[in-house]
Every structure is written in structure tokens, then in C-alpha cells.
Amino acid sequence: MRHFGHLAPEVRQRLFHQEPCEFSTDSPARLLAAALGATLYSPATRPQLADDIVKQAERGVVSMVLCLEDSIDDADVAAGEENLVRQFTALHTRRGADLPLLFIRVRTPEQIPDLVERLGPSVRLLSGFVLPKFTAERGIPFLEALASAEAASGQRLFAMPVLESPELLYRETRVESLEGIARVVDKYRDRVLALRLGVTDFCSTYGLRRAPDMTAYDVHVVASVISDVVNLLGRVDGTGFTVTGPVWEYFRVPERMFKPMLRTSPFLEGQAVELREKLIEHAMDGLLREISLDQANGLLGKTCIHPSHVLPVHALSVVSHEEFRDASDILRPESGGGGVLRSAYTNKMNEVKPHRAWAERTLLRAEAFGVAREDVSFVDLLAAGVTG
């Protein structure tokens, strides 16, 4: 699979200076963590789940979470498990179908080995498990269960803990809770693919819900915990992990979306008005602001609950030609001694030592999402994705 792989080759060539790389479930964990992109959640009880997964893959989704936790009623857990086994079996028979990275969000540690055993041969389609309400105390049984299931099945299985518990939000317990989580995930580092933020649960602790024109960073009590999670768990010194962006709850915002910019896109020239309206429907001001702020605050990828969110996340994850040139210059072997370089775009100075970690992260993102051509903007990527 690859990002924007659903586009025709000639369209990708027109858009990308460097195309996104191909990757699979067997790719290095560092690449998979960077390539998660918009991780689309779906209730495990959906009766046509196998068809939905194939359809979303054809539309550019590269990672999905099939949820047995908050998205379904307590009384439906057993039926959801049975449905998952049935749908994985159906997917396993579809030879040659390109599938996303698939994860199951469980409620209890005991579900992990039970589901792995019940999946049988179709377990090879499973990339891992999402672990809810993760703390040091509650997380260890989940990770031990995952390690046992991996050993028993021979299938590489990753964990994606969700940080969403009140202990992380409350000021008096936050540091101790974060330090405990850091110790646990470090012990199981080889199995932890990424850490996910449960901002909806954080908001619920205080009876809050952000409006569609606000981001998680406008809710200060939430922004402060995101900052502390990145501070301790998102470091680039070899001790940190990929931390993904919070869920966006809204499906659409009427009107207002890049209308002036769309008129400048070469990919829209001569096309019908309904295409422009379709593009407007697919993108939302608040979502786009939040994705940009996610990236500015060290987060990569995003939890998504609606397919219309996927393309904006991926389009904004593509590395610009300017970023790529700067990062490449900083990481040239002859720049290893430090110093200051003038950007090839002549609009900034690149300091080799301070900007090195940024450059390394940027080139990893470029590998996963590609590098846009010099004259290609986010709007062009979004437009091509909608029409493709």
C-alpha cells in the first residue's frame, strides 16, 4: 500500500516531486508509525465490515481501527467479536485485495488472546490492538496479553495505547501518571507502534465539548495535557514515540472553505461547479486548523471517525517542496559540523544542529507521504484526491 495509491500514476507524477513509498504490514515499525495517517475508526458490529474496509482502502485509507469499546453498546460486545471473526475470515478469502493496516480496539486484556485464537489463519491481516484508558497499572496486563498472543500466533502484533484517563488530566496526578506510562511503554518499546490521545474523554471529565470552529488547542485544560504528553513521551532523543492527533468529531461545516484558493488550482480548471462544491463539503476549516496545530505541536497522524476527514489529513501530511529542500540541505554529509545555511528558497536561515531533528522527522514524513512538486499546493492535493 501507499498514500495516494488510489490515484492514477500519471496524476501522482504530476503532483509529487517524490512519490510516497510503498509499505506493508512487514515494514519497519518506524515507517509504519509515521505512515498511519488518518486512522479511521469503525464499530466492530457493522454487518458489511469487510466490504467497508475494502471500499475505504480503495479511497486511500491506510489504517483502520475496528472498535469493540466506546463505539458500541455494552450488550453488543459478544456480537461484535463474532462479527469481527466472520469479517476477517471473509477478507482472508479476497486474494489480492489491498487492505489497510487493521487494529482492533478491545475492552479487556483477555479479549486479545481470545480474538487472536478465534481469528485463525485470518490473523495475518491483523496489525495489532488499540488499548483503551491506558495507565501504568492498567496497561501492563494488556501488553502482557499482546506479547503472549504474538508468541502463540507467530504474528507480529503492535499496541497503540490510548492516553485518555482522568489521572493524566488532573494536575496533582499528571506527572506521576505520565512517568509510570513512560516506564511501561519503554519496557515494551518493540511492540508499541504509537500513542493515541483520547481528547473526547479528557473533555468529558470536565463536561466540555469543543465547537466546530474550535480546536483541541483552544481548550486550555486539554492543550496542557497534550503539551505534557509530547514533552515526556514524544521526545526525539530515542526515548520517545509517535504521538497521534486527537479525533475530530464533526462531519461537515457548511459554506466557508477555500473558495478563493480553489479558483487558483490547475486541477479544477474547466471542471464542473459540482466538483467544487464536493470539495468544499469534504474539507472543514476547524479540522484543517487542528491538523496544522497537531503538526506544529509534534503530533503525526490523526484519529478519524468519518471518511471525509481522511483526505485533508493526508493532504496536509505531504511534505512541501520547500520543507524537503531545507531538510535535505541540513542533512547533507558536508553539513555535519554545524553552521548556518541560507535556504534554497532564500527566505530563512537553516541552522544545522538545532534543525537536525526537525529535518530527520521531515524526511521520514516525506518517505511516507511524499514531497509535493514546487508548484503544487495542499488545495491541489485535496482536489486531485476528491476527483481521483
Protein Blocks (a to p, Z undefined) as FASTA:
>chain_A
ZZhklpcfklmmmmpmbdcddddfkbcfklmmmmnmpaddddfklmklmmmmmmmmmnop
abdcddfblmpcfklmmmmmmmmmmmmmmmmmmghiacdddddddfbfklmmmmmmmnmm
mlmmpgbdcdehiafklmmmmmmmmmmmmmmnopacddddddfbfklmpmklmmmmmmmm
mmmmmmmmmmmmbdcddfklmmmmnopacdfkbcfklmmklmmmmmmmmmmmmccnhpac
cddddddfbfbdgejihklmmmmpmklgopafklmmmmmmmpcfklmmmmmmmmmnopac
jddfbfklmmmmmmmmpccfklmmmmmmmmpmklmngcjdddfklpaccdfklmmmmmmm
mmmmmmmnopadfklcfklmmmmmmmZZ
